[in-house]
Amino acid sequence: MTDYKAIFGKKIKFLTTDLSAAEAEGEVFYSDTDKGFKVGVAGAAFSSGSALSNEIYSGAGAGIQTAALCFGGAQDNVSKTLTEEYNGSGWSTGGAMNTARHSIGGLGTQTAALGFGGYIQPGGSFSNASEEYDGSSWTASNNLNTTRYLAGGSGIQTAGVCFGGLEPPNSVSDSTEEYNGTSWTSGEDMNTDRKAVRGDGTLTSTLAWGGNTGSVSNATELYDRTDWTNGENMNTARAQGDGAGNQTSAIQAGGSTGSATTAAETYDGTDWATSPASLATARYDLSAGGTGATSGVFFSGFSPGAPDDGFSNTEEFNFTAMTVTAGAWASGTNFPEKTTSGGGAGTNTAALTFGGNPPSAGNLDKSYEYDGSTWTAEATLSDKTAGSMSGQTGFGVQTAAVACADNSGGPPYTYVATIEYDGSSWANGEDRPGDRYSSATCGILTAGLTFGGRATPGPGGSFAFNTTLEYDGTDWTSGGNMNTGRDNFSGSGTQTAAVGGGGYSSVPTKEGSHTEEYDGSSWTNSNNQIYDTRMAKQSGTQTDTLSMGGTPGFKTSCQRYDGTSWATSPSMATGRYNQFVGTQATAGTGIWGSAGYGDASPNRLQTTEYFTDETTALNLKTITDS
């Protein structure tokens, strides 16, 4: 009998727990728990990534799955200068291009990219402009010698190649140009004229595929800087797809076969193989980045008949022994009442809500606890605030929370009451020193923080506070002032490491996206949010916080902060603002949101959602004798 160890250099192990790391691919072991032999098996799969902050099509892509770049493109037939950067988890805003255009060629990395050619709308003009990106800003470089759009690109910023495309007035091109980091020079012509062609690789080892020669093409060509040679045809003819890789390993997906497709193919240096995995969203005019047949990221695009003119969807491709489960929101148990503007504390398996504003007259004097599956009515609020709390804020955990009255149910209005919860009942605490409406809060019962707000209901303007109050479980004391007064915004973190984002501001240029951090004594300005938000909610820490929903509109979009900058995050299923959340969850797990304002009628919601970060697990198969 053949010896397994002699072939693979490994013994068949006897294990009480399953292997879990990617390095275990192909390793056979005996699971004592399941009483059978198992093996880690690699496979191909697409998984959802965080969406772009803009719906876009006909842009360009560069970089790899964990450091990708999207630039140029169009929305509603208008060319854009947009740039977005992907870190493997979410998209953040990059520097704007100098020339707005779509159907642009692109190559390089996230911090050293090149964009060239394109089409300018409105106006309908071809472009020969080239621009270089350094990771923060675009700089004009020497123009292409041949004006064109729908060209392919390959290589790096200092050694790139442009090929094919459509030249004015309407001529399909076979011409090639090479870029040395300064200027373009002519290269060898392709064997076949084609537009909407895609490719990747290096200047001396380029792979080009597909496109349109008058009809969609399945042809492949290889470039070595001296000649183009024909390669193996793709299985599916397509144009306006995209992909990444090189002459020995590539992935390409999407495109038009006459209609938008989800199909993907991989290349091994000799042949194309139809992948068992496919995009979730059929589209063409999409963009991509990646390293080859094992790793890619696909984003943006267009499909006739889709609800919007462009897509913001991002999908990641992996061929690995690990099963990737994308970060996502899932439905929880509906909140017992249709309400909004209440306070919350805790995590998605140990949550607390208090107060709120239902459609009927009056405000809620109730609190509820949630264990991850069931909402349970708990103690009514203390006599100081009973029946009179909406728009309030709070902080803490399920068994030790603080609620700060933000609306007394007047007029006349008072916004000073503080009450504390011990897991079974509410008791009066010390009043806050001064009225404060629509402020932000974070922290725990013995080390809490409230900041911003205003004295009367309504949007901020010149009436917004910049003051901060700290709570030690007994007394309120003044903390450092914010740089910009705001209200209707949200906070997260701790008393000595807090972050506040969004809101109505007394400084118009900072309204809706401004971010500040608190270190326990002073506030420091940080990078702005991706989306302007008012009445959104935050949860997490100063170095990992999630902002959910908000207005203008009833946002489903979310954004995540890493202590330096914001990036997009998976969207909620239901657009809402002024929902219940707990500020003490971590951004990767424990996040929840319930109720709030929605766009349906009646406009108070009951739905609950909770967020789980991306996870990976070894793809194990049980070995049988059948």
ZASESE-358628 format. One record per residue (C-alpha): residue number from 1; residue in one letter; x, y, z. Coordinates in nm, 3 decimals. Layout:
REM residues N
     i   aa      east     north        up
   NUM    a         X         Y         Z
...
END
This chain:
REM residues 626
     i   aa      east     north        up
     1    m     0.000     0.000     0.000
     2    t     0.133     0.345    -0.084
     3    d     0.278     0.525     0.218
     4    y     0.109     0.865     0.270
     5    k     0.403     1.008     0.465
     6    a     0.649     0.908     0.194
     7    i     0.446     1.100    -0.066
     8    f     0.352     1.415     0.130
     9    g     0.612     1.419     0.406
    10    k     0.342     1.428     0.674
    11    k     0.185     1.173     0.902
    12    i    -0.191     1.138     0.933
    13    k    -0.248     1.308     1.267
    14    f    -0.495     1.209     1.538
    15    l    -0.659     1.531     1.662
    16    t    -0.925     1.610     1.920
    17    t    -0.997     1.949     1.756
    18    d    -1.003     2.037     1.385
    19    l    -0.716     2.209     1.209
    20    s    -0.797     2.573     1.134
    21    a    -0.507     2.747     0.957
    22    a    -0.460     2.790     0.581
    23    e    -0.128     2.605     0.605
    24    a    -0.330     2.287     0.666
    25    e    -0.445     2.277     0.302
    26    g    -0.413     1.919     0.175
    27    e    -0.329     1.777     0.516
    28    v    -0.524     1.466     0.611
    29    f    -0.605     1.410     0.979
    30    y    -0.834     1.197     1.192
    31    s    -1.095     1.394     1.391
    32    d    -1.162     1.221     1.721
    33    t    -1.464     1.448     1.775
    34    d    -1.633     1.347     1.447
    35    k    -1.477     0.997     1.430
    36    g    -1.362     1.036     1.070
    37    f    -1.082     1.145     0.837
    38    k    -1.079     1.508     0.712
    39    v    -0.874     1.718     0.475
    40    g    -0.840     2.094     0.412
    41    v    -0.946     2.171     0.054
    42    a    -0.886     2.489    -0.145
    43    g    -1.163     2.643    -0.354
    44    a    -1.260     2.955    -0.547
    45    a    -1.518     3.200    -0.415
    46    f    -1.636     3.560    -0.441
    47    s    -1.742     3.739    -0.121
    48    s    -1.895     4.080    -0.065
    49    g    -1.674     4.370     0.037
    50    s    -1.768     4.716     0.160
    51    a    -1.921     4.933    -0.110
    52    l    -1.760     5.234    -0.274
    53    s    -1.893     5.561    -0.136
    54    n    -1.999     5.653    -0.491
    55    e    -2.195     5.469    -0.759
    56    i    -1.965     5.473    -1.059
    57    y    -1.893     5.300    -1.391
    58    s    -1.623     5.310    -1.661
    59    g    -1.350     5.405    -1.416
    60    a    -1.007     5.247    -1.381
    61    g    -0.863     5.016    -1.119
    62    a    -0.513     4.956    -0.984
    63    g    -0.340     4.785    -0.694
    64    i    -0.412     4.462    -0.507
    65    q    -0.699     4.325    -0.298
    66    t    -0.577     4.484     0.027
    67    a    -0.460     4.811    -0.134
    68    a    -0.674     4.889    -0.439
    69    l    -0.753     5.212    -0.620
    70    c    -1.060     5.326    -0.817
    71    f    -1.038     5.648    -1.018
    72    g    -1.222     5.843    -1.286
    73    g    -1.546     5.705    -1.424
    74    a    -1.893     5.843    -1.477
    75    q    -2.225     5.891    -1.302
    76    d    -2.538     5.954    -1.509
    77    n    -2.327     6.019    -1.823
    78    v    -2.114     6.282    -1.650
    79    s    -1.738     6.222    -1.622
    80    k    -1.589     6.240    -1.271
    81    t    -1.257     6.314    -1.101
    82    l    -1.335     6.077    -0.813
    83    t    -1.065     5.867    -0.646
    84    e    -1.124     5.604    -0.376
    85    e    -0.879     5.378    -0.193
    86    y    -0.953     5.027    -0.059
    87    n    -0.766     4.875     0.237
    88    g    -0.920     4.529     0.216
    89    s    -1.205     4.630     0.449
    90    g    -1.348     4.958     0.323
    91    w    -1.311     5.251     0.083
    92    s    -1.186     5.597     0.174
    93    t    -1.164     5.916    -0.031
    94    g    -0.842     5.991    -0.219
    95    g    -0.727     6.300    -0.408
    96    a    -0.933     6.418    -0.704
    97    m    -0.799     6.383    -1.058
    98    n    -0.719     6.699    -1.251
    99    t    -0.926     6.602    -1.555
   100    a    -1.272     6.445    -1.525
   101    r    -1.308     6.150    -1.765
   102    h    -1.440     5.798    -1.797
   103    s    -1.341     5.488    -1.999
   104    i    -0.992     5.571    -1.877
   105    g    -0.688     5.343    -1.886
   106    g    -0.510     5.267    -1.562
   107    l    -0.216     5.079    -1.412
   108    g     0.013     5.069    -1.111
   109    t    -0.039     5.053    -0.737
   110    q    -0.248     5.240    -0.481
   111    t     0.041     5.474    -0.403
   112    a     0.193     5.493    -0.753
   113    a    -0.078     5.479    -1.019
   114    l    -0.110     5.613    -1.373
   115    g    -0.431     5.716    -1.551
   116    f    -0.438     5.791    -1.923
   117    g    -0.675     5.866    -2.208
   118    g    -1.051     5.858    -2.158
   119    y    -1.370     6.026    -2.267
   120    i    -1.504     6.356    -2.135
   121    q    -1.875     6.421    -2.081
   122    p    -2.055     6.651    -2.114
   123    g    -1.898     6.763    -2.438
   124    g    -1.820     6.423    -2.586
   125    s    -1.445     6.473    -2.640
   126    f    -1.160     6.221    -2.647
   127    s    -0.865     6.272    -2.410
   128    n    -0.493     6.201    -2.434
   129    a    -0.415     6.333    -2.085
   130    s    -0.198     6.134    -1.842
   131    e    -0.183     6.177    -1.465
   132    e     0.027     6.019    -1.191
   133    y    -0.101     5.942    -0.838
   134    d     0.128     5.929    -0.534
   135    g    -0.122     5.800    -0.279
   136    s    -0.267     6.141    -0.199
   137    s    -0.275     6.364    -0.509
   138    w    -0.271     6.351    -0.889
   139    t    -0.009     6.532    -1.099
   140    a    -0.035     6.592    -1.475
   141    s     0.230     6.412    -1.680
   142    n     0.313     6.402    -2.051
   143    n     0.021     6.313    -2.276
   144    l    -0.032     5.999    -2.481
   145    n     0.083     6.034    -2.843
   146    t    -0.246     5.882    -2.961
   147    t    -0.570     6.022    -2.822
   148    r    -0.798     5.734    -2.722
   149    y    -1.037     5.584    -2.471
   150    l    -1.142     5.225    -2.384
   151    a    -0.772     5.129    -2.391
   152    g    -0.605     4.861    -2.180
   153    g    -0.315     4.915    -1.944
   154    s    -0.044     4.712    -1.773
   155    g     0.269     4.763    -1.566
   156    i     0.385     5.013    -1.306
   157    q     0.403     5.392    -1.297
   158    t     0.763     5.401    -1.422
   159    a     0.730     5.118    -1.675
   160    g     0.382     5.092    -1.820
   161    v     0.205     5.006    -2.143
   162    c    -0.117     5.130    -2.307
   163    f    -0.277     4.925    -2.586
   164    g    -0.583     4.924    -2.808
   165    g    -0.884     5.149    -2.758
   166    l    -1.097     5.378    -2.971
   167    e    -0.934     5.670    -3.153
   168    p    -1.120     5.973    -3.292
   169    p    -1.341     6.001    -3.475
   170    n    -1.443     5.637    -3.427
   171    s    -1.153     5.408    -3.517
   172    v    -1.074     5.086    -3.329
   173    s    -0.702     5.084    -3.250
   174    d    -0.419     4.828    -3.239
   175    s    -0.151     5.077    -3.134
   176    t     0.073     5.035    -2.830
   177    e     0.255     5.300    -2.628
   178    e     0.510     5.255    -2.350
   179    y     0.559     5.488    -2.051
   180    n     0.894     5.531    -1.873
   181    g     0.776     5.746    -1.584
   182    t     0.809     6.065    -1.787
   183    s     0.689     6.025    -2.144
   184    w     0.515     5.791    -2.389
   185    t     0.685     5.624    -2.688
   186    s     0.547     5.395    -2.958
   187    g     0.559     5.017    -2.913
   188    e     0.471     4.721    -3.135
   189    d     0.112     4.714    -3.265
   190    m    -0.126     4.446    -3.141
   191    n    -0.222     4.166    -3.380
   192    t    -0.591     4.263    -3.364
   193    d    -0.759     4.605    -3.347
   194    r    -0.975     4.613    -3.036
   195    k    -1.144     4.850    -2.796
   196    a    -1.271     4.786    -2.440
   197    v    -0.974     4.550    -2.401
   198    r    -0.837     4.461    -2.059
   199    g    -0.500     4.339    -1.941
   200    d    -0.239     4.326    -1.668
   201    g     0.118     4.225    -1.598
   202    t     0.442     4.416    -1.660
   203    l     0.589     4.615    -1.945
   204    t     0.790     4.312    -2.060
   205    s     0.525     4.051    -1.975
   206    t     0.173     4.177    -2.046
   207    l    -0.144     3.971    -2.080
   208    a    -0.430     4.129    -2.279
   209    w    -0.772     3.969    -2.321
   210    g    -1.116     4.021    -2.466
   211    g    -1.249     4.349    -2.600
   212    n    -1.452     4.439    -2.903
   213    t    -1.331     4.407    -3.262
   214    g    -1.672     4.482    -3.411
   215    s    -1.811     4.204    -3.196
   216    v    -1.706     4.079    -2.854
   217    s    -1.378     3.889    -2.861
   218    n    -1.233     3.591    -2.675
   219    a    -0.878     3.651    -2.808
   220    t    -0.573     3.671    -2.582
   221    e    -0.242     3.837    -2.670
   222    l     0.093     3.838    -2.490
   223    y     0.342     4.126    -2.506
   224    d     0.717     4.103    -2.429
   225    r     0.804     4.462    -2.533
   226    t     0.920     4.334    -2.871
   227    d     0.618     4.152    -3.011
   228    w     0.256     4.069    -2.946
   229    t     0.183     3.696    -2.982
   230    n    -0.150     3.520    -2.979
   231    g    -0.235     3.318    -2.670
   232    e    -0.506     3.067    -2.584
   233    n    -0.860     3.199    -2.637
   234    m    -1.089     3.260    -2.342
   235    n    -1.387     3.030    -2.299
   236    t    -1.631     3.323    -2.308
   237    a    -1.597     3.617    -2.549
   238    r    -1.648     3.943    -2.361
   239    a    -1.568     4.315    -2.357
   240    q    -1.560     4.572    -2.078
   241    g    -1.484     4.318    -1.806
   242    d    -1.179     4.353    -1.587
   243    g    -0.929     4.149    -1.393
   244    a    -0.577     4.129    -1.260
   245    g    -0.263     3.919    -1.269
   246    n     0.012     3.843    -1.517
   247    q     0.111     3.608    -1.802
   248    t     0.128     3.307    -1.569
   249    s    -0.162     3.371    -1.333
   250    a    -0.470     3.590    -1.388
   251    i    -0.836     3.629    -1.290
   252    q    -1.096     3.818    -1.494
   253    a    -1.469     3.856    -1.438
   254    g    -1.779     4.038    -1.553
   255    g    -1.807     4.225    -1.881
   256    s    -2.051     4.220    -2.167
   257    t    -2.114     3.908    -2.375
   258    g    -2.401     4.086    -2.543
   259    s    -2.547     4.141    -2.198
   260    a    -2.389     4.186    -1.856
   261    t    -2.233     3.868    -1.717
   262    t    -2.124     3.733    -1.379
   263    a    -1.886     3.473    -1.528
   264    a    -1.521     3.455    -1.425
   265    e    -1.218     3.282    -1.577
   266    t    -0.867     3.212    -1.451
   267    y    -0.544     3.181    -1.653
   268    d    -0.249     2.957    -1.562
   269    g     0.001     3.070    -1.822
   270    t    -0.130     2.831    -2.086
   271    d    -0.506     2.794    -2.069
   272    w    -0.814     2.978    -1.952
   273    a    -1.051     2.786    -1.724
   274    t    -1.406     2.884    -1.636
   275    s    -1.413     2.945    -1.263
   276    p    -1.676     2.765    -1.051
   277    a    -1.717     3.099    -0.871
   278    s    -1.891     3.397    -1.027
   279    l    -1.978     3.756    -0.938
   280    a    -2.296     3.808    -0.739
   281    t    -2.385     4.111    -0.954
   282    a    -2.382     4.093    -1.336
   283    r    -2.205     4.403    -1.471
   284    y    -1.970     4.549    -1.725
   285    d    -1.759     4.867    -1.728
   286    l    -1.629     4.752    -1.390
   287    s    -1.279     4.790    -1.247
   288    a    -1.045     4.555    -1.063
   289    g    -0.718     4.504    -0.878
   290    g    -0.535     4.196    -0.760
   291    t    -0.233     3.972    -0.787
   292    g    -0.357     3.685    -1.004
   293    a    -0.568     3.371    -1.006
   294    t    -0.574     3.348    -0.625
   295    s    -0.664     3.704    -0.525
   296    g    -0.863     3.988    -0.681
   297    v    -1.110     4.264    -0.601
   298    f    -1.385     4.385    -0.840
   299    f    -1.585     4.705    -0.800
   300    s    -1.818     4.958    -0.967
   301    g    -1.973     4.889    -1.309
   302    f    -2.293     4.919    -1.505
   303    s    -2.588     4.704    -1.609
   304    p    -2.885     4.825    -1.816
   305    g    -3.208     4.806    -1.623
   306    a    -3.038     4.826    -1.284
   307    p    -3.203     5.065    -1.035
   308    d    -2.907     5.304    -1.045
   309    d    -2.686     5.429    -1.326
   310    g    -2.375     5.279    -1.170
   311    f    -2.276     5.028    -0.903
   312    s    -2.091     5.079    -0.576
   313    n    -2.071     4.702    -0.510
   314    t    -1.735     4.549    -0.421
   315    e    -1.661     4.176    -0.448
   316    e    -1.342     3.997    -0.347
   317    f    -1.214     3.684    -0.520
   318    n    -1.004     3.425    -0.339
   319    f    -0.875     3.081    -0.425
   320    t    -0.783     2.949    -0.084
   321    a    -0.840     2.671     0.166
   322    m    -1.006     2.928     0.391
   323    t    -1.377     3.001     0.364
   324    v    -1.430     3.378     0.381
   325    t    -1.753     3.501     0.538
   326    a    -1.787     3.871     0.465
   327    g    -1.872     4.120     0.735
   328    a    -2.246     4.184     0.728
   329    w    -2.555     4.298     0.912
   330    a    -2.812     4.035     1.012
   331    s    -3.168     4.063     1.139
   332    g    -3.240     4.037     1.508
   333    t    -3.571     4.021     1.694
   334    n    -3.799     4.318     1.637
   335    f    -3.809     4.580     1.911
   336    p    -4.138     4.561     2.106
   337    e    -4.254     4.908     1.998
   338    k    -4.236     5.136     1.697
   339    t    -4.029     5.419     1.831
   340    t    -3.729     5.644     1.778
   341    s    -3.491     5.881     1.957
   342    g    -3.424     5.663     2.261
   343    g    -3.099     5.582     2.438
   344    g    -2.905     5.259     2.445
   345    a    -2.620     5.075     2.614
   346    g    -2.444     4.739     2.598
   347    t    -2.382     4.485     2.322
   348    n    -2.607     4.283     2.090
   349    t    -2.629     3.998     2.342
   350    a    -2.663     4.221     2.647
   351    a    -2.839     4.538     2.532
   352    l    -3.041     4.802     2.715
   353    t    -3.277     5.068     2.578
   354    f    -3.447     5.352     2.761
   355    g    -3.708     5.610     2.666
   356    g    -3.806     5.692     2.311
   357    n    -4.075     5.861     2.109
   358    p    -4.357     5.642     1.963
   359    p    -4.606     5.761     1.698
   360    s    -4.869     5.823     1.967
   361    a    -4.860     6.123     2.197
   362    g    -4.613     6.120     2.484
   363    n    -4.270     5.969     2.533
   364    l    -4.181     5.623     2.660
   365    d    -4.106     5.577     3.029
   366    k    -3.991     5.220     2.966
   367    s    -3.662     5.035     2.946
   368    y    -3.598     4.703     2.770
   369    e    -3.322     4.445     2.788
   370    y    -3.211     4.222     2.498
   371    d    -3.017     3.895     2.526
   372    g    -2.959     3.847     2.155
   373    s    -3.292     3.678     2.089
   374    t    -3.558     3.820     2.325
   375    w    -3.658     4.170     2.433
   376    t    -3.780     4.190     2.793
   377    a    -3.956     4.487     2.950
   378    e    -3.772     4.607     3.259
   379    a    -3.812     4.886     3.514
   380    t    -3.981     5.213     3.430
   381    l    -3.763     5.521     3.439
   382    s    -3.732     5.716     3.765
   383    d    -3.994     5.972     3.866
   384    k    -3.764     6.253     3.756
   385    t    -3.803     6.153     3.390
   386    a    -4.090     5.904     3.374
   387    g    -4.303     5.959     3.067
   388    s    -4.084     6.241     2.945
   389    m    -3.774     6.109     2.773
   390    s    -3.712     6.126     2.400
   391    g    -3.405     6.230     2.209
   392    q    -3.201     6.126     2.510
   393    t    -2.852     5.990     2.518
   394    g    -2.670     5.752     2.748
   395    f    -2.373     5.527     2.807
   396    g    -2.262     5.218     2.994
   397    v    -2.349     4.849     2.988
   398    q    -2.671     4.656     3.045
   399    t    -2.625     4.628     3.422
   400    a    -2.470     4.970     3.485
   401    a    -2.599     5.246     3.261
   402    v    -2.663     5.620     3.264
   403    a    -2.947     5.798     3.080
   404    c    -2.927     6.171     3.019
   405    a    -3.259     6.345     2.951
   406    d    -3.248     6.537     2.625
   407    n    -3.617     6.620     2.599
   408    s    -3.846     6.670     2.896
   409    g    -4.167     6.647     2.694
   410    g    -4.240     7.020     2.735
   411    p    -4.270     7.300     2.670
   412    p    -4.132     7.419     2.897
   413    y    -3.827     7.201     2.822
   414    t    -3.559     7.088     3.065
   415    y    -3.261     6.879     2.965
   416    v    -3.062     6.829     3.285
   417    a    -3.192     6.506     3.441
   418    t    -2.953     6.213     3.490
   419    i    -3.071     5.867     3.598
   420    e    -2.877     5.546     3.664
   421    y    -2.963     5.179     3.606
   422    d    -2.820     4.893     3.814
   423    g    -2.964     4.601     3.616
   424    s    -3.301     4.603     3.793
   425    s    -3.411     4.959     3.869
   426    w    -3.353     5.324     3.785
   427    a    -3.245     5.585     4.041
   428    n    -3.195     5.959     4.020
   429    g    -2.841     6.084     3.972
   430    e    -2.695     6.433     3.980
   431    d    -2.845     6.674     3.727
   432    r    -2.617     6.788     3.449
   433    p    -2.503     7.149     3.496
   434    g    -2.710     7.320     3.227
   435    d    -2.962     7.224     2.960
   436    r    -2.819     7.013     2.678
   437    y    -3.018     6.872     2.386
   438    s    -2.896     6.631     2.110
   439    s    -2.551     6.586     2.259
   440    a    -2.317     6.290     2.205
   441    t    -2.216     6.046     2.480
   442    c    -1.981     5.755     2.550
   443    g    -1.809     5.574     2.834
   444    i    -1.927     5.377     3.137
   445    l    -2.127     5.465     3.450
   446    t    -1.821     5.560     3.654
   447    a    -1.636     5.730     3.368
   448    g    -1.883     5.881     3.123
   449    l    -1.872     6.168     2.879
   450    t    -2.128     6.397     2.716
   451    f    -2.026     6.662     2.464
   452    g    -2.179     6.907     2.221
   453    g    -2.554     6.960     2.191
   454    r    -2.767     7.272     2.216
   455    a    -3.016     7.440     2.449
   456    t    -3.332     7.403     2.236
   457    p    -3.456     7.143     1.986
   458    g    -3.363     7.192     1.621
   459    p    -3.054     7.198     1.398
   460    g    -2.730     7.344     1.529
   461    g    -2.603     7.661     1.370
   462    s    -2.463     7.924     1.608
   463    f    -2.650     7.769     1.903
   464    a    -2.447     7.445     1.904
   465    f    -2.232     7.385     2.215
   466    n    -1.864     7.291     2.208
   467    t    -1.852     7.211     2.581
   468    t    -1.776     6.872     2.740
   469    l    -1.895     6.722     3.069
   470    e    -1.738     6.425     3.248
   471    y    -1.926     6.193     3.489
   472    d    -1.763     5.980     3.761
   473    g    -2.076     5.797     3.876
   474    t    -2.157     6.073     4.126
   475    d    -2.072     6.418     3.993
   476    w    -2.049     6.604     3.662
   477    t    -1.741     6.820     3.597
   478    s    -1.627     7.025     3.299
   479    g    -1.384     6.881     3.047
   480    g    -1.201     7.034     2.753
   481    n    -1.397     7.222     2.485
   482    m    -1.444     7.079     2.136
   483    n    -1.294     7.274     1.847
   484    t    -1.631     7.295     1.670
   485    g    -1.971     7.317     1.839
   486    r    -2.214     7.052     1.711
   487    d    -2.541     6.879     1.786
   488    n    -2.738     6.581     1.648
   489    f    -2.418     6.377     1.624
   490    s    -2.276     6.069     1.793
   491    g    -1.987     5.959     2.010
   492    s    -1.804     5.640     2.100
   493    g    -1.505     5.524     2.302
   494    t    -1.414     5.604     2.660
   495    q    -1.386     5.910     2.879
   496    t    -1.012     5.936     2.804
   497    a    -1.021     5.812     2.442
   498    a    -1.338     5.930     2.266
   499    v    -1.433     6.013     1.909
   500    g    -1.725     6.223     1.783
   501    g    -1.834     6.241     1.422
   502    g    -2.087     6.415     1.199
   503    g    -2.372     6.639     1.315
   504    y    -2.495     6.994     1.264
   505    s    -2.215     7.244     1.306
   506    s    -2.170     7.616     1.359
   507    v    -1.899     7.596     1.088
   508    p    -2.070     7.522     0.751
   509    t    -1.762     7.368     0.591
   510    k    -1.747     7.107     0.869
   511    e    -2.116     7.028     0.889
   512    g    -2.203     6.663     0.868
   513    s    -1.858     6.505     0.840
   514    h    -1.627     6.671     1.094
   515    t    -1.446     6.436     1.336
   516    e    -1.270     6.508     1.665
   517    e    -1.086     6.292     1.922
   518    y    -1.072     6.345     2.301
   519    d    -0.780     6.233     2.520
   520    g    -0.935     6.306     2.859
   521    s    -0.843     6.674     2.860
   522    s    -0.851     6.820     2.507
   523    w    -1.006     6.765     2.164
   524    t    -0.807     6.726     1.839
   525    n    -0.942     6.751     1.485
   526    s    -0.917     6.434     1.277
   527    n    -0.999     6.333     0.920
   528    n    -1.355     6.390     0.801
   529    q    -1.610     6.113     0.759
   530    i    -1.680     5.966     0.415
   531    y    -2.049     6.057     0.429
   532    d    -2.204     6.370     0.573
   533    t    -2.428     6.244     0.855
   534    r    -2.663     6.390     1.108
   535    m    -2.846     6.180     1.367
   536    a    -2.631     5.876     1.288
   537    k    -2.516     5.653     1.574
   538    q    -2.168     5.530     1.664
   539    s    -2.032     5.236     1.860
   540    g    -1.681     5.116     1.929
   541    t    -1.348     5.249     2.047
   542    q    -1.141     5.549     1.945
   543    t    -0.929     5.327     1.719
   544    d    -1.212     5.112     1.582
   545    t    -1.557     5.267     1.570
   546    l    -1.858     5.218     1.342
   547    s    -2.101     5.493     1.241
   548    m    -2.443     5.369     1.130
   549    g    -2.718     5.523     0.920
   550    g    -2.821     5.885     0.962
   551    t    -2.960     6.163     0.749
   552    p    -2.983     6.338     0.492
   553    g    -3.214     6.066     0.372
   554    f    -3.257     5.737     0.551
   555    k    -2.906     5.604     0.515
   556    t    -2.824     5.235     0.507
   557    s    -2.459     5.324     0.462
   558    c    -2.205     5.273     0.739
   559    q    -1.850     5.396     0.784
   560    r    -1.566     5.276     1.005
   561    y    -1.291     5.472     1.181
   562    d    -0.947     5.325     1.258
   563    g    -0.816     5.608     1.476
   564    t    -0.688     5.802     1.175
   565    s    -0.937     5.792     0.888
   566    w    -1.284     5.671     0.790
   567    a    -1.362     5.400     0.534
   568    t    -1.686     5.252     0.405
   569    s    -1.828     4.946     0.582
   570    p    -2.104     4.696     0.492
   571    s    -2.445     4.864     0.476
   572    m    -2.748     4.796     0.694
   573    a    -3.057     4.640     0.541
   574    t    -3.285     4.924     0.656
   575    g    -3.214     5.296     0.623
   576    r    -3.266     5.472     0.955
   577    y    -3.157     5.747     1.188
   578    n    -3.195     5.821     1.561
   579    q    -3.199     5.449     1.639
   580    f    -3.109     5.277     1.967
   581    v    -2.746     5.160     1.985
   582    g    -2.499     5.066     2.256
   583    t    -2.185     5.281     2.249
   584    q    -1.967     5.026     2.431
   585    a    -1.965     4.745     2.175
   586    t    -1.649     4.692     1.972
   587    a    -1.676     4.776     1.601
   588    g    -1.605     4.419     1.492
   589    t    -1.860     4.247     1.714
   590    g    -2.146     4.335     1.946
   591    i    -2.276     4.624     1.733
   592    w    -2.653     4.653     1.720
   593    g    -2.920     4.901     1.614
   594    s    -3.295     4.899     1.678
   595    a    -3.600     5.111     1.594
   596    g    -3.537     5.470     1.478
   597    y    -3.684     5.678     1.199
   598    g    -3.735     5.505     0.862
   599    d    -3.882     5.611     0.529
   600    a    -4.185     5.379     0.546
   601    s    -4.521     5.481     0.684
   602    p    -4.555     5.499     0.980
   603    n    -4.200     5.623     0.998
   604    r    -4.106     5.464     1.333
   605    l    -3.929     5.130     1.299
   606    q    -3.920     4.814     1.510
   607    t    -3.652     4.621     1.324
   608    t    -3.325     4.521     1.489
   609    e    -2.995     4.456     1.311
   610    y    -2.656     4.345     1.440
   611    f    -2.312     4.348     1.279
   612    t    -2.052     4.072     1.259
   613    d    -1.705     4.130     1.118
   614    e    -1.550     3.922     0.839
   615    t    -1.442     3.576     0.951
   616    t    -1.236     3.299     0.795
   617    a    -1.238     2.925     0.858
   618    l    -1.054     2.630     0.708
   619    n    -1.262     2.456     0.441
   620    l    -1.272     2.098     0.570
   621    k    -1.407     1.797     0.383
   622    t    -1.480     1.460     0.537
   623    i    -1.312     1.172     0.353
   624    t    -1.539     0.880     0.272
   625    d    -1.487     0.551     0.088
   626    s    -1.773     0.614    -0.154
END
